[in-house]
Amino acid sequence: MASRLMSPGDLVEITGKRRYSKQAEWFKDQFGVTVTQRDDRSIVMTWSTYEALAARKVGLATNGDGPGIVELCFD
């Protein structure tokens, strides 16, 4: 299944920034990643990559070794 690329409008909506350099800074600040950029410096980001970054940020993603361990504590 091919992942759909985010449009320039999507990137503005997500980041709140219009300039490519500011969008790249936003991704670095929010997720600690250096984004891939085209020759014109525009951001190349798929929706699935963005969703994975967002899930990791809020602690919903695992490291890829299978499901995360959930420990229940009943006091």
PQR file of N, CA, C, O and H, with PARSE charges and radii, in Angstrom:
ATOM      1  N   MET A   1       0.847  -1.174   0.000 -0.4000 1.5000
ATOM      2  CA  MET A   1       0.000   0.000   0.000 -0.0000 2.0000
ATOM      3  C   MET A   1       0.891   1.235   0.000  0.5500 1.7000
ATOM      4  O   MET A   1       1.759   1.378   0.862 -0.5500 1.4000
ATOM      5  N   ALA A   2       0.684   2.110  -0.944 -0.4000 1.5000
ATOM      6  CA  ALA A   2       1.465   3.336  -1.041 -0.0000 2.0000
ATOM      7  C   ALA A   2       0.939   4.365  -0.046  0.5500 1.7000
ATOM      8  O   ALA A   2      -0.270   4.509   0.139 -0.5500 1.4000
ATOM      9  H   ALA A   2      -0.021   1.994  -1.644  0.4000 1.0000
ATOM     10  N   SER A   3       1.854   5.065   0.581 -0.4000 1.5000
ATOM     11  CA  SER A   3       1.468   6.113   1.528 -0.0000 2.0000
ATOM     12  C   SER A   3       1.278   7.417   0.767  0.5500 1.7000
ATOM     13  O   SER A   3       2.065   7.754  -0.118 -0.5500 1.4000
ATOM     14  H   SER A   3       2.836   4.948   0.431  0.4000 1.0000
ATOM     15  N   ARG A   4       0.242   8.134   1.115 -0.4000 1.5000
ATOM     16  CA  ARG A   4      -0.058   9.395   0.453 -0.0000 2.0000
ATOM     17  C   ARG A   4       0.816  10.501   1.024  0.5500 1.7000
ATOM     18  O   ARG A   4       0.964  10.624   2.240 -0.5500 1.4000
ATOM     19  H   ARG A   4      -0.397   7.861   1.833  0.4000 1.0000
ATOM     20  N   LEU A   5       1.396  11.305   0.136 -0.4000 1.5000
ATOM     21  CA  LEU A   5       2.212  12.440   0.564 -0.0000 2.0000
ATOM     22  C   LEU A   5       1.336  13.564   1.093  0.5500 1.7000
ATOM     23  O   LEU A   5       0.227  13.781   0.604 -0.5500 1.4000
ATOM     24  H   LEU A   5       1.277  11.205  -0.852  0.4000 1.0000
ATOM     25  N   MET A   6       1.830  14.264   2.080 -0.4000 1.5000
ATOM     26  CA  MET A   6       1.135  15.448   2.587 -0.0000 2.0000
ATOM     27  C   MET A   6       1.271  16.559   1.546  0.5500 1.7000
ATOM     28  O   MET A   6       2.335  16.732   0.950 -0.5500 1.4000
ATOM     29  H   MET A   6       2.730  14.088   2.477  0.4000 1.0000
ATOM     30  N   SER A   7       0.208  17.298   1.335 -0.4000 1.5000
ATOM     31  CA  SER A   7       0.231  18.413   0.385 -0.0000 2.0000
ATOM     32  C   SER A   7       0.850  19.632   1.074  0.5500 1.7000
ATOM     33  O   SER A   7       0.969  19.657   2.299 -0.5500 1.4000
ATOM     34  H   SER A   7      -0.655  17.158   1.819  0.4000 1.0000
ATOM     35  N   PRO A   8       1.243  20.642   0.294 -0.5600 1.5000
ATOM     36  CA  PRO A   8       1.734  21.875   0.915  0.2800 2.0000
ATOM     37  C   PRO A   8       0.716  22.469   1.888  0.5500 1.7000
ATOM     38  O   PRO A   8       1.088  22.991   2.939 -0.5500 1.4000
ATOM     39  N   GLY A   9      -0.563  22.388   1.537 -0.4000 1.5000
ATOM     40  CA  GLY A   9      -1.610  22.886   2.433 -0.0000 2.0000
ATOM     41  C   GLY A   9      -1.696  22.088   3.728  0.5500 1.7000
ATOM     42  O   GLY A   9      -1.915  22.647   4.803 -0.5500 1.4000
ATOM     43  H   GLY A   9      -0.866  21.964   0.684  0.4000 1.0000
ATOM     44  N   ASP A  10      -1.518  20.764   3.610 -0.4000 1.5000
ATOM     45  CA  ASP A  10      -1.520  19.913   4.803 -0.0000 2.0000
ATOM     46  C   ASP A  10      -0.394  20.318   5.743  0.5500 1.7000
ATOM     47  O   ASP A  10      -0.587  20.406   6.956 -0.5500 1.4000
ATOM     48  H   ASP A  10      -1.340  20.310   2.737  0.4000 1.0000
ATOM     49  N   LEU A  11       0.780  20.562   5.178 -0.4000 1.5000
ATOM     50  CA  LEU A  11       1.940  20.932   5.998 -0.0000 2.0000
ATOM     51  C   LEU A  11       1.734  22.272   6.687  0.5500 1.7000
ATOM     52  O   LEU A  11       2.140  22.451   7.835 -0.5500 1.4000
ATOM     53  H   LEU A  11       0.937  20.491   4.193  0.4000 1.0000
ATOM     54  N   VAL A  12       1.106  23.213   5.993 -0.4000 1.5000
ATOM     55  CA  VAL A  12       0.807  24.510   6.614 -0.0000 2.0000
ATOM     56  C   VAL A  12      -0.192  24.312   7.749  0.5500 1.7000
ATOM     57  O   VAL A  12      -0.040  24.891   8.825 -0.5500 1.4000
ATOM     58  H   VAL A  12       0.777  23.068   5.061  0.4000 1.0000
ATOM     59  N   GLU A  13      -1.210  23.496   7.509 -0.4000 1.5000
ATOM     60  CA  GLU A  13      -2.230  23.257   8.534 -0.0000 2.0000
ATOM     61  C   GLU A  13      -1.640  22.567   9.766  0.5500 1.7000
ATOM     62  O   GLU A  13      -1.965  22.935  10.894 -0.5500 1.4000
ATOM     63  H   GLU A  13      -1.334  23.025   6.635  0.4000 1.0000
ATOM     64  N   ILE A  14      -0.782  21.577   9.559 -0.4000 1.5000
ATOM     65  CA  ILE A  14      -0.182  20.837  10.668 -0.0000 2.0000
ATOM     66  C   ILE A  14       0.800  21.700  11.449  0.5500 1.7000
ATOM     67  O   ILE A  14       0.748  21.749  12.678 -0.5500 1.4000
ATOM     68  H   ILE A  14      -0.518  21.278   8.642  0.4000 1.0000
ATOM     69  N   THR A  15       1.693  22.381  10.737 -0.4000 1.5000
ATOM     70  CA  THR A  15       2.776  23.118  11.404 -0.0000 2.0000
ATOM     71  C   THR A  15       2.394  24.541  11.783  0.5500 1.7000
ATOM     72  O   THR A  15       2.952  25.109  12.722 -0.5500 1.4000
ATOM     73  H   THR A  15       1.735  22.341   9.739  0.4000 1.0000
ATOM     74  N   GLY A  16       1.444  25.117  11.055 -0.4000 1.5000
ATOM     75  CA  GLY A  16       1.114  26.523  11.258 -0.0000 2.0000
ATOM     76  C   GLY A  16       2.135  27.456  10.617  0.5500 1.7000
ATOM     77  O   GLY A  16       2.121  28.665  10.850 -0.5500 1.4000
ATOM     78  H   GLY A  16       0.990  24.655  10.292  0.4000 1.0000
ATOM     79  N   LYS A  17       3.021  26.879   9.806 -0.4000 1.5000
ATOM     80  CA  LYS A  17       4.100  27.646   9.161 -0.0000 2.0000
ATOM     81  C   LYS A  17       3.974  27.561   7.650  0.5500 1.7000
ATOM     82  O   LYS A  17       3.605  26.516   7.114 -0.5500 1.4000
ATOM     83  H   LYS A  17       3.033  25.897   9.617  0.4000 1.0000
ATOM     84  N   ARG A  18       4.278  28.652   6.960 -0.4000 1.5000
ATOM     85  CA  ARG A  18       4.230  28.670   5.495 -0.0000 2.0000
ATOM     86  C   ARG A  18       5.606  28.456   4.871  0.5500 1.7000
ATOM     87  O   ARG A  18       5.712  27.846   3.807 -0.5500 1.4000
ATOM     88  H   ARG A  18       4.578  29.501   7.396  0.4000 1.0000
ATOM     89  N   ARG A  19       6.638  28.941   5.507 -0.4000 1.5000
ATOM     90  CA  ARG A  19       7.994  28.813   4.950 -0.0000 2.0000
ATOM     91  C   ARG A  19       8.534  27.407   5.199  0.5500 1.7000
ATOM     92  O   ARG A  19       8.381  26.848   6.285 -0.5500 1.4000
ATOM     93  H   ARG A  19       6.552  29.436   6.371  0.4000 1.0000
ATOM     94  N   TYR A  20       9.171  26.848   4.167 -0.4000 1.5000
ATOM     95  CA  TYR A  20       9.698  25.490   4.263 -0.0000 2.0000
ATOM     96  C   TYR A  20      10.694  25.354   5.407  0.5500 1.7000
ATOM     97  O   TYR A  20      10.683  24.354   6.124 -0.5500 1.4000
ATOM     98  H   TYR A  20       9.296  27.302   3.285  0.4000 1.0000
ATOM     99  N   SER A  21      11.554  26.350   5.580 -0.4000 1.5000
ATOM    100  CA  SER A  21      12.557  26.273   6.646 -0.0000 2.0000
ATOM    101  C   SER A  21      11.898  26.248   8.019  0.5500 1.7000
ATOM    102  O   SER A  21      12.366  25.553   8.922 -0.5500 1.4000
ATOM    103  H   SER A  21      11.563  27.162   4.997  0.4000 1.0000
ATOM    104  N   LYS A  22      10.825  26.996   8.178 -0.4000 1.5000
ATOM    105  CA  LYS A  22      10.099  27.017   9.456 -0.0000 2.0000
ATOM    106  C   LYS A  22       9.367  25.699   9.685  0.5500 1.7000
ATOM    107  O   LYS A  22       9.277  25.227  10.818 -0.5500 1.4000
ATOM    108  H   LYS A  22      10.445  27.561   7.445  0.4000 1.0000
ATOM    109  N   GLN A  23       8.844  25.106   8.614 -0.4000 1.5000
ATOM    110  CA  GLN A  23       8.206  23.804   8.739 -0.0000 2.0000
ATOM    111  C   GLN A  23       9.224  22.749   9.181  0.5500 1.7000
ATOM    112  O   GLN A  23       8.942  21.926  10.052 -0.5500 1.4000
ATOM    113  H   GLN A  23       8.918  25.489   7.693  0.4000 1.0000
ATOM    114  N   ALA A  24      10.411  22.787   8.567 -0.4000 1.5000
ATOM    115  CA  ALA A  24      11.463  21.840   8.945 -0.0000 2.0000
ATOM    116  C   ALA A  24      11.868  22.039  10.408  0.5500 1.7000
ATOM    117  O   ALA A  24      12.084  21.064  11.129 -0.5500 1.4000
ATOM    118  H   ALA A  24      10.640  23.455   7.860  0.4000 1.0000
ATOM    119  N   GLU A  25      11.971  23.291  10.847 -0.4000 1.5000
ATOM    120  CA  GLU A  25      12.278  23.576  12.251 -0.0000 2.0000
ATOM    121  C   GLU A  25      11.190  23.033  13.166  0.5500 1.7000
ATOM    122  O   GLU A  25      11.491  22.495  14.232 -0.5500 1.4000
ATOM    123  H   GLU A  25      11.796  24.083  10.262  0.4000 1.0000
ATOM    124  N   TRP A  26       9.935  23.165  12.766 -0.4000 1.5000
ATOM    125  CA  TRP A  26       8.822  22.680  13.564 -0.0000 2.0000
ATOM    126  C   TRP A  26       8.919  21.171  13.775  0.5500 1.7000
ATOM    127  O   TRP A  26       8.738  20.685  14.892 -0.5500 1.4000
ATOM    128  H   TRP A  26       9.690  23.602  11.900  0.4000 1.0000
ATOM    129  N   PHE A  27       9.205  20.431  12.702 -0.4000 1.5000
ATOM    130  CA  PHE A  27       9.351  18.978  12.830 -0.0000 2.0000
ATOM    131  C   PHE A  27      10.523  18.621  13.733  0.5500 1.7000
ATOM    132  O   PHE A  27      10.442  17.665  14.504 -0.5500 1.4000
ATOM    133  H   PHE A  27       9.352  20.825  11.795  0.4000 1.0000
ATOM    134  N   LYS A  28      11.609  19.378  13.644 -0.4000 1.5000
ATOM    135  CA  LYS A  28      12.762  19.134  14.504 -0.0000 2.0000
ATOM    136  C   LYS A  28      12.396  19.405  15.969  0.5500 1.7000
ATOM    137  O   LYS A  28      12.745  18.618  16.849 -0.5500 1.4000
ATOM    138  H   LYS A  28      11.675  20.154  13.017  0.4000 1.0000
ATOM    139  N   ASP A  29      11.700  20.502  16.231 -0.4000 1.5000
ATOM    140  CA  ASP A  29      11.304  20.859  17.595 -0.0000 2.0000
ATOM    141  C   ASP A  29      10.284  19.881  18.165  0.5500 1.7000
ATOM    142  O   ASP A  29      10.401  19.477  19.322 -0.5500 1.4000
ATOM    143  H   ASP A  29      11.416  21.141  15.516  0.4000 1.0000
ATOM    144  N   GLN A  30       9.294  19.497  17.379 -0.4000 1.5000
ATOM    145  CA  GLN A  30       8.212  18.658  17.868 -0.0000 2.0000
ATOM    146  C   GLN A  30       8.583  17.187  17.990  0.5500 1.7000
ATOM    147  O   GLN A  30       8.195  16.523  18.951 -0.5500 1.4000
ATOM    148  H   GLN A  30       9.199  19.826  16.440  0.4000 1.0000
ATOM    149  N   PHE A  31       9.339  16.673  17.011 -0.4000 1.5000
ATOM    150  CA  PHE A  31       9.597  15.243  16.949 -0.0000 2.0000
ATOM    151  C   PHE A  31      11.074  14.868  16.989  0.5500 1.7000
ATOM    152  O   PHE A  31      11.411  13.687  17.071 -0.5500 1.4000
ATOM    153  H   PHE A  31       9.654  17.212  16.230  0.4000 1.0000
ATOM    154  N   GLY A  32      11.951  15.856  16.931 -0.4000 1.5000
ATOM    155  CA  GLY A  32      13.385  15.563  16.970 -0.0000 2.0000
ATOM    156  C   GLY A  32      13.913  14.905  15.712  0.5500 1.7000
ATOM    157  O   GLY A  32      14.898  14.169  15.764 -0.5500 1.4000
ATOM    158  H   GLY A  32      11.678  16.815  16.864  0.4000 1.0000
ATOM    159  N   VAL A  33      13.271  15.160  14.580 -0.4000 1.5000
ATOM    160  CA  VAL A  33      13.694  14.551  13.319 -0.0000 2.0000
ATOM    161  C   VAL A  33      14.067  15.626  12.303  0.5500 1.7000
ATOM    162  O   VAL A  33      13.519  16.728  12.299 -0.5500 1.4000
ATOM    163  H   VAL A  33      12.471  15.759  14.537  0.4000 1.0000
ATOM    164  N   THR A  34      15.007  15.269  11.451 -0.4000 1.5000
ATOM    165  CA  THR A  34      15.352  16.112  10.312 -0.0000 2.0000
ATOM    166  C   THR A  34      14.570  15.578   9.126  0.5500 1.7000
ATOM    167  O   THR A  34      14.760  14.432   8.718 -0.5500 1.4000
ATOM    168  H   THR A  34      15.452  14.374  11.454  0.4000 1.0000
ATOM    169  N   VAL A  35      13.699  16.393   8.578 -0.4000 1.5000
ATOM    170  CA  VAL A  35      12.824  15.937   7.491 -0.0000 2.0000
ATOM    171  C   VAL A  35      13.553  15.922   6.161  0.5500 1.7000
ATOM    172  O   VAL A  35      14.538  16.632   5.960 -0.5500 1.4000
ATOM    173  H   VAL A  35      13.544  17.323   8.910  0.4000 1.0000
ATOM    174  N   THR A  36      13.048  15.102   5.263 -0.4000 1.5000
ATOM    175  CA  THR A  36      13.556  15.058   3.893 -0.0000 2.0000
ATOM    176  C   THR A  36      12.982  16.249   3.148  0.5500 1.7000
ATOM    177  O   THR A  36      11.798  16.563   3.272 -0.5500 1.4000
ATOM    178  H   THR A  36      12.248  14.525   5.426  0.4000 1.0000
ATOM    179  N   GLN A  37      13.845  16.920   2.362 -0.4000 1.5000
ATOM    180  CA  GLN A  37      13.409  18.078   1.599 -0.0000 2.0000
ATOM    181  C   GLN A  37      13.819  17.934   0.145  0.5500 1.7000
ATOM    182  O   GLN A  37      14.857  17.355  -0.176 -0.5500 1.4000
ATOM    183  H   GLN A  37      14.807  16.666   2.261  0.4000 1.0000
ATOM    184  N   ARG A  38      12.972  18.478  -0.732 -0.4000 1.5000
ATOM    185  CA  ARG A  38      13.261  18.492  -2.167 -0.0000 2.0000
ATOM    186  C   ARG A  38      14.299  19.579  -2.474  0.5500 1.7000
ATOM    187  O   ARG A  38      14.720  20.321  -1.586 -0.5500 1.4000
ATOM    188  H   ARG A  38      12.128  18.948  -0.472  0.4000 1.0000
ATOM    189  N   ASP A  39      14.696  19.657  -3.733 -0.4000 1.5000
ATOM    190  CA  ASP A  39      15.663  20.677  -4.148 -0.0000 2.0000
ATOM    191  C   ASP A  39      15.176  22.093  -3.861  0.5500 1.7000
ATOM    192  O   ASP A  39      15.981  22.981  -3.579 -0.5500 1.4000
ATOM    193  H   ASP A  39      14.354  19.054  -4.454  0.4000 1.0000
ATOM    194  N   ASP A  40      13.853  22.311  -3.932 -0.4000 1.5000
ATOM    195  CA  ASP A  40      13.320  23.644  -3.647 -0.0000 2.0000
ATOM    196  C   ASP A  40      13.095  23.859  -2.147  0.5500 1.7000
ATOM    197  O   ASP A  40      12.532  24.874  -1.736 -0.5500 1.4000
ATOM    198  H   ASP A  40      13.199  21.590  -4.161  0.4000 1.0000
ATOM    199  N   ARG A  41      13.543  22.894  -1.333 -0.4000 1.5000
ATOM    200  CA  ARG A  41      13.485  22.905   0.144 -0.0000 2.0000
ATOM    201  C   ARG A  41      12.106  22.559   0.699  0.5500 1.7000
ATOM    202  O   ARG A  41      11.915  22.604   1.915 -0.5500 1.4000
ATOM    203  H   ARG A  41      14.001  22.070  -1.667  0.4000 1.0000
ATOM    204  N   SER A  42      11.127  22.214  -0.161 -0.4000 1.5000
ATOM    205  CA  SER A  42       9.811  21.818   0.334 -0.0000 2.0000
ATOM    206  C   SER A  42       9.922  20.468   1.034  0.5500 1.7000
ATOM    207  O   SER A  42      10.795  19.661   0.716 -0.5500 1.4000
ATOM    208  H   SER A  42      11.282  22.178  -1.149  0.4000 1.0000
ATOM    209  N   ILE A  43       9.027  20.234   1.989 -0.4000 1.5000
ATOM    210  CA  ILE A  43       9.059  19.047   2.826 -0.0000 2.0000
ATOM    211  C   ILE A  43       8.438  17.857   2.102  0.5500 1.7000
ATOM    212  O   ILE A  43       7.412  17.993   1.435 -0.5500 1.4000
ATOM    213  H   ILE A  43       8.317  20.889   2.247  0.4000 1.0000
ATOM    214  N   VAL A  44       9.062  16.697   2.239 -0.4000 1.5000
ATOM    215  CA  VAL A  44       8.513  15.446   1.728 -0.0000 2.0000
ATOM    216  C   VAL A  44       8.125  14.626   2.960  0.5500 1.7000
ATOM    217  O   VAL A  44       8.987  14.164   3.707 -0.5500 1.4000
ATOM    218  H   VAL A  44       9.894  16.586   2.781  0.4000 1.0000
ATOM    219  N   MET A  45       6.819  14.454   3.159 -0.4000 1.5000
ATOM    220  CA  MET A  45       6.334  13.734   4.344 -0.0000 2.0000
ATOM    221  C   MET A  45       5.078  12.964   3.958  0.5500 1.7000
ATOM    222  O   MET A  45       4.164  13.523   3.352 -0.5500 1.4000
ATOM    223  H   MET A  45       6.119  14.830   2.551  0.4000 1.0000
ATOM    224  N   THR A  46       5.033  11.681   4.308 -0.4000 1.5000
ATOM    225  CA  THR A  46       3.815  10.913   4.088 -0.0000 2.0000
ATOM    226  C   THR A  46       2.934  11.022   5.327  0.5500 1.7000
ATOM    227  O   THR A  46       3.406  11.307   6.427 -0.5500 1.4000
ATOM    228  H   THR A  46       5.776  11.227   4.800  0.4000 1.0000
ATOM    229  N   TRP A  47       1.662  10.791   5.121 -0.4000 1.5000
ATOM    230  CA  TRP A  47       0.733  10.801   6.247 -0.0000 2.0000
ATOM    231  C   TRP A  47       1.077   9.700   7.234  0.5500 1.7000
ATOM    232  O   TRP A  47       0.971   9.905   8.443 -0.5500 1.4000
ATOM    233  H   TRP A  47       1.278  10.560   4.227  0.4000 1.0000
ATOM    234  N   SER A  48       1.482   8.543   6.748 -0.4000 1.5000
ATOM    235  CA  SER A  48       1.797   7.436   7.661 -0.0000 2.0000
ATOM    236  C   SER A  48       3.020   7.761   8.514  0.5500 1.7000
ATOM    237  O   SER A  48       3.073   7.382   9.684 -0.5500 1.4000
ATOM    238  H   SER A  48       1.567   8.377   5.765  0.4000 1.0000
ATOM    239  N   THR A  49       3.999   8.455   7.946 -0.4000 1.5000
ATOM    240  CA  THR A  49       5.166   8.864   8.728 -0.0000 2.0000
ATOM    241  C   THR A  49       4.768   9.869   9.793  0.5500 1.7000
ATOM    242  O   THR A  49       5.190   9.754  10.944 -0.5500 1.4000
ATOM    243  H   THR A  49       3.957   8.763   6.996  0.4000 1.0000
ATOM    244  N   TYR A  50       3.963  10.851   9.424 -0.4000 1.5000
ATOM    245  CA  TYR A  50       3.509  11.843  10.395 -0.0000 2.0000
ATOM    246  C   TYR A  50       2.712  11.178  11.516  0.5500 1.7000
ATOM    247  O   TYR A  50       2.906  11.497  12.689 -0.5500 1.4000
ATOM    248  H   TYR A  50       3.620  10.945   8.489  0.4000 1.0000
ATOM    249  N   GLU A  51       1.821  10.261  11.160 -0.4000 1.5000
ATOM    250  CA  GLU A  51       1.017   9.576  12.169 -0.0000 2.0000
ATOM    251  C   GLU A  51       1.889   8.743  13.110  0.5500 1.7000
ATOM    252  O   GLU A  51       1.622   8.681  14.310 -0.5500 1.4000
ATOM    253  H   GLU A  51       1.663  10.002  10.207  0.4000 1.0000
ATOM    254  N   ALA A  52       2.933   8.100  12.569 -0.4000 1.5000
ATOM    255  CA  ALA A  52       3.852   7.320  13.407 -0.0000 2.0000
ATOM    256  C   ALA A  52       4.625   8.232  14.355  0.5500 1.7000
ATOM    257  O   ALA A  52       4.815   7.890  15.522 -0.5500 1.4000
ATOM    258  H   ALA A  52       3.151   8.150  11.594  0.4000 1.0000
ATOM    259  N   LEU A  53       5.071   9.382  13.868 -0.4000 1.5000
ATOM    260  CA  LEU A  53       5.779  10.337  14.724 -0.0000 2.0000
ATOM    261  C   LEU A  53       4.871  10.846  15.837  0.5500 1.7000
ATOM    262  O   LEU A  53       5.291  10.947  16.990 -0.5500 1.4000
ATOM    263  H   LEU A  53       4.917   9.660  12.920  0.4000 1.0000
ATOM    264  N   ALA A  54       3.638  11.161  15.492 -0.4000 1.5000
ATOM    265  CA  ALA A  54       2.692  11.656  16.491 -0.0000 2.0000
ATOM    266  C   ALA A  54       2.380  10.577  17.531  0.5500 1.7000
ATOM    267  O   ALA A  54       2.283  10.874  18.722 -0.5500 1.4000
ATOM    268  H   ALA A  54       3.297  11.079  14.556  0.4000 1.0000
ATOM    269  N   ALA A  55       2.223   9.332  17.086 -0.4000 1.5000
ATOM    270  CA  ALA A  55       1.946   8.232  18.016 -0.0000 2.0000
ATOM    271  C   ALA A  55       3.127   8.006  18.951  0.5500 1.7000
ATOM    272  O   ALA A  55       2.945   7.777  20.147 -0.5500 1.4000
ATOM    273  H   ALA A  55       2.301   9.091  16.118  0.4000 1.0000
ATOM    274  N   ARG A  56       4.327   8.071  18.409 -0.4000 1.5000
ATOM    275  CA  ARG A  56       5.527   7.900  19.243 -0.0000 2.0000
ATOM    276  C   ARG A  56       5.622   9.001  20.277  0.5500 1.7000
ATOM    277  O   ARG A  56       5.994   8.752  21.424 -0.5500 1.4000
ATOM    278  H   ARG A  56       4.475   8.258  17.438  0.4000 1.0000
ATOM    279  N   LYS A  57       5.289  10.214  19.881 -0.4000 1.5000
ATOM    280  CA  LYS A  57       5.394  11.359  20.791 -0.0000 2.0000
ATOM    281  C   LYS A  57       4.474  11.206  22.007  0.5500 1.7000
ATOM    282  O   LYS A  57       4.842  11.597  23.114 -0.5500 1.4000
ATOM    283  H   LYS A  57       4.987  10.417  18.949  0.4000 1.0000
ATOM    284  N   VAL A  58       3.295  10.647  21.806 -0.4000 1.5000
ATOM    285  CA  VAL A  58       2.353  10.499  22.917 -0.0000 2.0000
ATOM    286  C   VAL A  58       2.457   9.127  23.584  0.5500 1.7000
ATOM    287  O   VAL A  58       1.656   8.797  24.458 -0.5500 1.4000
ATOM    288  H   VAL A  58       2.995  10.329  20.906  0.4000 1.0000
ATOM    289  N   GLY A  59       3.448   8.328  23.170 -0.4000 1.5000
ATOM    290  CA  GLY A  59       3.695   7.055  23.828 -0.0000 2.0000
ATOM    291  C   GLY A  59       2.855   5.898  23.359  0.5500 1.7000
ATOM    292  O   GLY A  59       2.748   4.897  24.067 -0.5500 1.4000
ATOM    293  H   GLY A  59       4.099   8.597  22.460  0.4000 1.0000
ATOM    294  N   LEU A  60       2.251   5.996  22.182 -0.4000 1.5000
ATOM    295  CA  LEU A  60       1.416   4.911  21.674 -0.0000 2.0000
ATOM    296  C   LEU A  60       2.155   3.944  20.766  0.5500 1.7000
ATOM    297  O   LEU A  60       1.633   2.872  20.458 -0.5500 1.4000
ATOM    298  H   LEU A  60       2.338   6.809  21.606  0.4000 1.0000
ATOM    299  N   ALA A  61       3.349   4.294  20.335 -0.4000 1.5000
ATOM    300  CA  ALA A  61       4.097   3.451  19.420 -0.0000 2.0000
ATOM    301  C   ALA A  61       5.079   2.569  20.182  0.5500 1.7000
ATOM    302  O   ALA A  61       5.551   2.933  21.259 -0.5500 1.4000
ATOM    303  H   ALA A  61       3.773   5.164  20.586  0.4000 1.0000
ATOM    304  N   THR A  62       5.379   1.408  19.612 -0.4000 1.5000
ATOM    305  CA  THR A  62       6.388   0.529  20.180 -0.0000 2.0000
ATOM    306  C   THR A  62       7.644   0.638  19.342  0.5500 1.7000
ATOM    307  O   THR A  62       7.664   1.344  18.334 -0.5500 1.4000
ATOM    308  H   THR A  62       4.996   1.112  18.737  0.4000 1.0000
ATOM    309  N   ASN A  63       8.685  -0.052  19.750 -0.4000 1.5000
ATOM    310  CA  ASN A  63       9.950   0.008  19.017 -0.0000 2.0000
ATOM    311  C   ASN A  63       9.999  -0.967  17.852  0.5500 1.7000
ATOM    312  O   ASN A  63      11.059  -1.138  17.249 -0.5500 1.4000
ATOM    313  H   ASN A  63       8.669  -0.625  20.569  0.4000 1.0000
ATOM    314  N   GLY A  64       8.888  -1.613  17.515 -0.4000 1.5000
ATOM    315  CA  GLY A  64       8.836  -2.515  16.376 -0.0000 2.0000
ATOM    316  C   GLY A  64       9.112  -3.971  16.734  0.5500 1.7000
ATOM    317  O   GLY A  64       9.086  -4.829  15.851 -0.5500 1.4000
ATOM    318  H   GLY A  64       8.027  -1.475  18.004  0.4000 1.0000
ATOM    319  N   ASP A  65       9.375  -4.273  17.995 -0.4000 1.5000
ATOM    320  CA  ASP A  65       9.648  -5.640  18.428 -0.0000 2.0000
ATOM    321  C   ASP A  65       8.380  -6.391  18.791  0.5500 1.7000
ATOM    322  O   ASP A  65       8.450  -7.449  19.416 -0.5500 1.4000
ATOM    323  H   ASP A  65       9.396  -3.576  18.713  0.4000 1.0000
ATOM    324  N   GLY A  66       7.248  -5.876  18.419 -0.4000 1.5000
ATOM    325  CA  GLY A  66       5.987  -6.514  18.765 -0.0000 2.0000
ATOM    326  C   GLY A  66       5.195  -5.592  19.666  0.5500 1.7000
ATOM    327  O   GLY A  66       5.571  -4.440  19.878 -0.5500 1.4000
ATOM    328  H   GLY A  66       7.192  -5.016  17.911  0.4000 1.0000
ATOM    329  N   PRO A  67       4.101  -6.102  20.191 -0.5600 1.5000
ATOM    330  CA  PRO A  67       3.263  -5.257  21.031  0.2800 2.0000
ATOM    331  C   PRO A  67       3.990  -4.872  22.314  0.5500 1.7000
ATOM    332  O   PRO A  67       4.777  -5.642  22.863 -0.5500 1.4000
ATOM    333  N   GLY A  68       3.706  -3.670  22.767 -0.4000 1.5000
ATOM    334  CA  GLY A  68       4.290  -3.209  24.013 -0.0000 2.0000
ATOM    335  C   GLY A  68       3.699  -3.958  25.203  0.5500 1.7000
ATOM    336  O   GLY A  68       2.588  -4.483  25.125 -0.5500 1.4000
ATOM    337  H   GLY A  68       3.066  -3.045  22.321  0.4000 1.0000
ATOM    338  N   ILE A  69       4.430  -4.005  26.279 -0.4000 1.5000
ATOM    339  CA  ILE A  69       3.968  -4.682  27.484 -0.0000 2.0000
ATOM    340  C   ILE A  69       3.159  -3.705  28.315  0.5500 1.7000
ATOM    341  O   ILE A  69       3.610  -2.601  28.619 -0.5500 1.4000
ATOM    342  H   ILE A  69       5.333  -3.579  26.343  0.4000 1.0000
ATOM    343  N   VAL A  70       1.974  -4.124  28.671 -0.4000 1.5000
ATOM    344  CA  VAL A  70       1.122  -3.321  29.518 -0.0000 2.0000
ATOM    345  C   VAL A  70       1.083  -3.972  30.887  0.5500 1.7000
ATOM    346  O   VAL A  70       0.742  -5.148  31.014 -0.5500 1.4000
ATOM    347  H   VAL A  70       1.608  -5.022  28.424  0.4000 1.0000
ATOM    348  N   GLU A  71       1.426  -3.223  31.889 -0.4000 1.5000
ATOM    349  CA  GLU A  71       1.438  -3.762  33.240 -0.0000 2.0000
ATOM    350  C   GLU A  71       0.287  -3.127  34.011  0.5500 1.7000
ATOM    351  O   GLU A  71       0.207  -1.904  34.132 -0.5500 1.4000
ATOM    352  H   GLU A  71       1.703  -2.267  31.786  0.4000 1.0000
ATOM    353  N   LEU A  72      -0.602  -3.969  34.530 -0.4000 1.5000
ATOM    354  CA  LEU A  72      -1.729  -3.485  35.297 -0.0000 2.0000
ATOM    355  C   LEU A  72      -1.392  -3.532  36.781  0.5500 1.7000
ATOM    356  O   LEU A  72      -0.787  -4.489  37.264 -0.5500 1.4000
ATOM    357  H   LEU A  72      -0.537  -4.962  34.431  0.4000 1.0000
ATOM    358  N   CYS A  73      -1.783  -2.503  37.484 -0.4000 1.5000
ATOM    359  CA  CYS A  73      -1.522  -2.438  38.909 -0.0000 2.0000
ATOM    360  C   CYS A  73      -2.847  -2.203  39.627  0.5500 1.7000
ATOM    361  O   CYS A  73      -3.504  -1.184  39.413 -0.5500 1.4000
ATOM    362  H   CYS A  73      -2.274  -1.726  37.092  0.4000 1.0000
ATOM    363  N   PHE A  74      -3.226  -3.137  40.465 -0.4000 1.5000
ATOM    364  CA  PHE A  74      -4.474  -3.015  41.218 -0.0000 2.0000
ATOM    365  C   PHE A  74      -4.124  -2.784  42.679  0.5500 1.7000
ATOM    366  O   PHE A  74      -3.589  -3.671  43.344 -0.5500 1.4000
ATOM    367  H   PHE A  74      -2.692  -3.964  40.638  0.4000 1.0000
ATOM    368  N   ASP A  75      -4.420  -1.614  43.165 -0.4000 1.5000
ATOM    369  CA  ASP A  75      -4.156  -1.299  44.569 -0.0000 2.0000
ATOM    370  C   ASP A  75      -5.432  -1.215  45.341  0.5500 1.7000
ATOM    371  O   ASP A  75      -5.409  -0.957  46.545 -0.5500 1.4000
ATOM    372  H   ASP A  75      -4.854  -0.893  42.624  0.4000 1.0000
TER
END
